[in-house]
Each structure stands twice: as structure tokens, then as C-alpha cells.
Amino acid sequence: MELVQLFSLCAMRFALCGLAVKGFTVKINVEFLGFPMASDVIGRKKLELNIPGNTVRDVINELIRLYGKKVREAFYDEKGNFDVTIQITLNGKTFISADKHLTPLNEGDTLIFMLLLAGG
């Protein structure tokens, strides 16, 4: 196993425990589909982030850190609960529910944030 792979594996284990590895970042692709409360503030619908850590929660926290209060308000209600109308997919295959925000991510993964709409 290469040293970089070993370091990445160790960092992922730390992230699962809620610990960050100083200097460790993961490049994640982020997309917003039908989620203008976030994409309008950020100024685009697709971006690439180097996040400290490697979980879905780390991505959300980094978006809030970079883009501020309006992005936080897009993701969380006034009580601090993740907005249930936001759906997240990992690489277009797996849905990530609010209780799975510690799901580890790998270099190059894509998270898609979508606003769940109902109608008829």
C-alpha cells in the first residue's frame, strides 16, 4: 500500500470518529440542483472544494465557512436541524440522509444537493 493511500485511510478513520487530521484535505465536487438558496449565494451550481476532513458534514461546514450565514440558513432551520427538504446524493447513486452526514468521502467524489419539491 502506498504511503498516500495509507495516510488517506488513517485520516478517514479519524474523520469517522469526528477528529480532523491537520493539513489533510479531500477534493470533492459539489453540485446544486433546484437549490437556489445555496447556489445563488455561492454564485454557481457546480464547484470543486478542497475540504478539511472527508465527510458529508465537513463539506456542508466548509460551504458555510466559505459563504456564510445565508448558506447556513439554506441548510438548517431556525432550530439548527438539517432541512428535511434537502436531498443529498453521493456520486449520483446513494442518497445520504441527515443521520448519515458522517459518511466518509473519497477524493473526487461528487455530492449533489437537491431541493425536494412536491406538487401535482
RALINWO-V328153 format. One record per residue. N is the residue number from 1. D_FIRST is the distance of its C-alpha to the first C-alpha in whole Angstrom. Layout:
# RALINWO-V328153
n=N d_first=D_FIRST
n=N d_first=D_FIRST
This chain:
# RALINWO-V328153
n=1 d_first=0
n=2 d_first=4
n=3 d_first=7
n=4 d_first=8
n=5 d_first=7
n=6 d_first=7
n=7 d_first=10
n=8 d_first=11
n=9 d_first=10
n=10 d_first=12
n=11 d_first=15
n=12 d_first=16
n=13 d_first=16
n=14 d_first=19
n=15 d_first=20
n=16 d_first=21
n=17 d_first=23
n=18 d_first=25
n=19 d_first=23
n=20 d_first=22
n=21 d_first=20
n=22 d_first=22
n=23 d_first=21
n=24 d_first=18
n=25 d_first=20
n=26 d_first=19
n=27 d_first=21
n=28 d_first=23
n=29 d_first=26
n=30 d_first=29
n=31 d_first=32
n=32 d_first=35
n=33 d_first=38
n=34 d_first=41
n=35 d_first=40
n=36 d_first=42
n=37 d_first=43
n=38 d_first=39
n=39 d_first=39
n=40 d_first=42
n=41 d_first=42
n=42 d_first=38
n=43 d_first=40
n=44 d_first=38
n=45 d_first=36
n=46 d_first=33
n=47 d_first=31
n=48 d_first=27
n=49 d_first=26
n=50 d_first=24
n=51 d_first=24
n=52 d_first=23
n=53 d_first=21
n=54 d_first=20
n=55 d_first=23
n=56 d_first=26
n=57 d_first=28
n=58 d_first=26
n=59 d_first=27
n=60 d_first=31
n=61 d_first=31
n=62 d_first=30
n=63 d_first=32
n=64 d_first=35
n=65 d_first=34
n=66 d_first=34
n=67 d_first=37
n=68 d_first=39
n=69 d_first=42
n=70 d_first=43
n=71 d_first=39
n=72 d_first=39
n=73 d_first=42
n=74 d_first=41
n=75 d_first=38
n=76 d_first=40
n=77 d_first=44
n=78 d_first=46
n=79 d_first=45
n=80 d_first=41
n=81 d_first=40
n=82 d_first=38
n=83 d_first=40
n=84 d_first=40
n=85 d_first=41
n=86 d_first=38
n=87 d_first=35
n=88 d_first=32
n=89 d_first=29
n=90 d_first=26
n=91 d_first=25
n=92 d_first=29
n=93 d_first=28
n=94 d_first=28
n=95 d_first=30
n=96 d_first=29
n=97 d_first=32
n=98 d_first=33
n=99 d_first=32
n=100 d_first=28
n=101 d_first=28
n=102 d_first=25
n=103 d_first=23
n=104 d_first=20
n=105 d_first=19
n=106 d_first=16
n=107 d_first=17
n=108 d_first=20
n=109 d_first=21
n=110 d_first=25
n=111 d_first=27
n=112 d_first=31
n=113 d_first=34
n=114 d_first=37
n=115 d_first=40
n=116 d_first=41
n=117 d_first=45
n=118 d_first=48
n=119 d_first=51
n=120 d_first=53
